[in-house]
Amino acid sequence: MFRVGSAHAAVASCILITGASGELGGALARCYSRDGVRLSLWGRDLGRLAAIADACRALGAIVETRSLDIEDVAAAVAAAVEEDTAAPFDLVLLVSGLGDTRPTGEQVEPAELVARLGTVNFTAPAAMGAALAGRMASRRRGALVFIGSAAAFHALPFAAAYSGTKAGLARFADALRLNVRPYGVSVTLVSPGFIDTEAGRQTHDGRAFAMAPDLVAKRIEQAVRRKQAHLILPWPFVLLRAFDRLLPAVLRDRLLLSLTPPG
Ligand SMILES: NC(=O)c1ccc[n+]([C@@H]2O[C@H](COP(=O)([O-])OP(=O)(O)OC[C@H]3O[C@@H](n4cnc5c(N)ncnc54)[C@H](OP(=O)(O)O)[C@@H]3O)[C@@H](O)[C@H]2O)c1
């Protein structure tokens, strides 16, 4: 149930965060931590999950953790449904994700990597999101957040699987948003450009406009409160998306081909 009061305009009380052992997921967990909030934090790395859980408890949250590899999509959906049955989620943040770039010396990304990214970046969050959105729709309340990427809007030649899987997730989130809106459930797609995390630095070390994870978490919290459909950040990526759409195809292709893979 959403509570209104205190310093926070609207506070969700039962929250699931996947990828909570990661930097953006951890920042979101801390951002939502306060008295009366129950957090279910998922990831694979038990040590990092435990450290985030301790930080969130110190801020007043009641915290449970789950170590689970979401490549096992059926297990991830079953666990999400089991937790939602025990304590219905008000807010679900699907943050887990894998980055990639074509390995040096390879002409194309290896097939196994493409398949893995398909599962972690698209199939698992989409299937979990669908299962939980349906349950929220029958309760007539709830909010879902999908963490996509600004890469979804650009055909990056050196990261076809990453941009492709995040593009699929973006379209899924938008369609699901319209699907469940009549039932009082909101869906927010977040499309970050550069976030200053260890994983992010592997692909955009030193890039301008990289945002601190805590700042991104705050902006996401605001967007959820406003039931915003789409949050693109930082702002230059809004312009970049428009530019990509407006540029004639020949020029766009030439520009994208001129981009060099990071590293
Ligand atoms: N950093 C950026 O510049 C940037 C830009 C755009 C979008 N994003 C997106 O933002 C999200 C968070 O990124 P981040 O920079 O915070 O990366 P991160 O620190 O590497 O966090 C990624 C999280 O995903 C989890 N994860 C990965 N594969 C998993 C699997 N098979 N099963 C379960 N959990 C899995 C990781 O769990 P373990 O560590 O426990 O394995 C970790 O908690 C991702 O979806 C990413 O695509 C990031």
The ligand as an SDF file (V2000), in Angstrom:
LIG
                    3D

 48 52  0  0  0  0  0  0  0  0999 V2000
   26.2680    1.6790  -15.5540 N   0  0  0  0  0  0  0  0  0  0  0  0
   25.7690    2.2570  -16.6670 C   0  0  0  0  0  0  0  0  0  0  0  0
   26.3950    3.1500  -17.2650 O   0  0  0  0  0  0  0  0  0  0  0  0
   24.4300    1.8190  -17.1920 C   0  0  0  0  0  0  0  0  0  0  0  0
   23.9010    2.5070  -18.2850 C   0  0  0  0  0  0  0  0  0  0  0  0
   22.6460    2.1330  -18.7690 C   0  0  0  0  0  0  0  0  0  0  0  0
   21.9450    1.1030  -18.1700 C   0  0  0  0  0  0  0  0  0  0  0  0
   22.4830    0.4350  -17.1030 N   0  0  0  0  0  0  0  0  0  0  0  0
   21.7010   -0.6600  -16.5180 C   0  0  0  0  0  0  0  0  0  0  0  0
   21.5540   -0.4430  -15.1290 O   0  0  0  0  0  0  0  0  0  0  0  0
   21.4540   -1.7090  -14.4500 C   0  0  0  0  0  0  0  0  0  0  0  0
   22.4450   -1.7560  -13.2890 C   0  0  0  0  0  0  0  0  0  0  0  0
   23.7450   -1.5290  -13.7880 O   0  0  0  0  0  0  0  0  0  0  0  0
   25.0220   -1.2950  -12.8380 P   0  0  0  0  0  0  0  0  0  0  0  0
   25.9220   -0.3590  -13.5470 O   0  0  0  0  0  0  0  0  0  0  0  0
   24.5950   -1.0220  -11.4280 O   0  0  0  0  0  0  0  0  0  0  0  0
   25.7180   -2.7350  -12.9390 O   0  0  0  0  0  0  0  0  0  0  0  0
   26.2140   -3.7610  -11.8120 P   0  0  0  0  0  0  0  0  0  0  0  0
   26.7890   -3.0400  -10.6540 O   0  0  0  0  0  0  0  0  0  0  0  0
   27.0720   -4.7610  -12.5570 O   0  0  0  0  0  0  0  0  0  0  0  0
   24.8660   -4.4750  -11.3710 O   0  0  0  0  0  0  0  0  0  0  0  0
   24.2710   -5.4830  -12.1330 C   0  0  0  0  0  0  0  0  0  0  0  0
   23.3830   -6.2930  -11.2410 C   0  0  0  0  0  0  0  0  0  0  0  0
   22.7210   -7.3150  -12.0530 O   0  0  0  0  0  0  0  0  0  0  0  0
   22.8860   -8.5580  -11.3780 C   0  0  0  0  0  0  0  0  0  0  0  0
   22.9160   -9.6700  -12.3280 N   0  0  0  0  0  0  0  0  0  0  0  0
   23.6160   -9.7710  -13.4700 C   0  0  0  0  0  0  0  0  0  0  0  0
   23.4170  -10.9840  -14.0150 N   0  0  0  0  0  0  0  0  0  0  0  0
   22.5790  -11.6520  -13.1880 C   0  0  0  0  0  0  0  0  0  0  0  0
   22.0260  -12.9590  -13.1880 C   0  0  0  0  0  0  0  0  0  0  0  0
   22.2760  -13.8350  -14.1740 N   0  0  0  0  0  0  0  0  0  0  0  0
   21.2080  -13.3190  -12.1600 N   0  0  0  0  0  0  0  0  0  0  0  0
   20.9440  -12.4580  -11.1720 C   0  0  0  0  0  0  0  0  0  0  0  0
   21.4340  -11.2080  -11.0990 N   0  0  0  0  0  0  0  0  0  0  0  0
   22.2620  -10.8120  -12.0940 C   0  0  0  0  0  0  0  0  0  0  0  0
   24.2100   -8.4510  -10.6520 C   0  0  0  0  0  0  0  0  0  0  0  0
   24.2450   -9.4300   -9.6320 O   0  0  0  0  0  0  0  0  0  0  0  0
   25.6460  -10.0140   -9.0160 P   0  0  0  0  0  0  0  0  0  0  0  0
   26.6340   -8.8720   -9.0690 O   0  0  0  0  0  0  0  0  0  0  0  0
   25.2890  -10.3940   -7.6190 O   0  0  0  0  0  0  0  0  0  0  0  0
   26.0380  -11.1260   -9.8850 O   0  0  0  0  0  0  0  0  0  0  0  0
   24.1370   -7.0280  -10.1340 C   0  0  0  0  0  0  0  0  0  0  0  0
   23.3780   -6.9880   -8.9500 O   0  0  0  0  0  0  0  0  0  0  0  0
   21.6710   -2.7790  -15.5110 C   0  0  0  0  0  0  0  0  0  0  0  0
   20.4230   -3.2600  -15.9790 O   0  0  0  0  0  0  0  0  0  0  0  0
   22.3810   -2.0140  -16.6360 C   0  0  0  0  0  0  0  0  0  0  0  0
   22.1940   -2.5890  -17.9160 O   0  0  0  0  0  0  0  0  0  0  0  0
   23.6940    0.7590  -16.5890 C   0  0  0  0  0  0  0  0  0  0  0  0
  1  2  1  0
  2  3  2  0
  2  4  1  0
  4  5  1  0
  4 48  2  0
  5  6  2  0
  6  7  1  0
  7  8  2  0
  8  9  1  0
  8 48  1  0
  9 10  1  0
  9 46  1  0
 10 11  1  0
 11 12  1  0
 11 44  1  0
 12 13  1  0
 13 14  1  0
 14 15  2  0
 14 16  1  0
 14 17  1  0
 17 18  1  0
 18 19  2  0
 18 20  1  0
 18 21  1  0
 21 22  1  0
 22 23  1  0
 23 24  1  0
 23 42  1  0
 24 25  1  0
 25 26  1  0
 25 36  1  0
 26 27  1  0
 26 35  1  0
 27 28  2  0
 28 29  1  0
 29 30  1  0
 29 35  2  0
 30 31  1  0
 30 32  2  0
 32 33  1  0
 33 34  2  0
 34 35  1  0
 36 37  1  0
 36 42  1  0
 37 38  1  0
 38 39  2  0
 38 40  1  0
 38 41  1  0
 42 43  1  0
 44 45  1  0
 44 46  1  0
 46 47  1  0
M  CHG  2   8   1  16  -1
M  END
$$$$
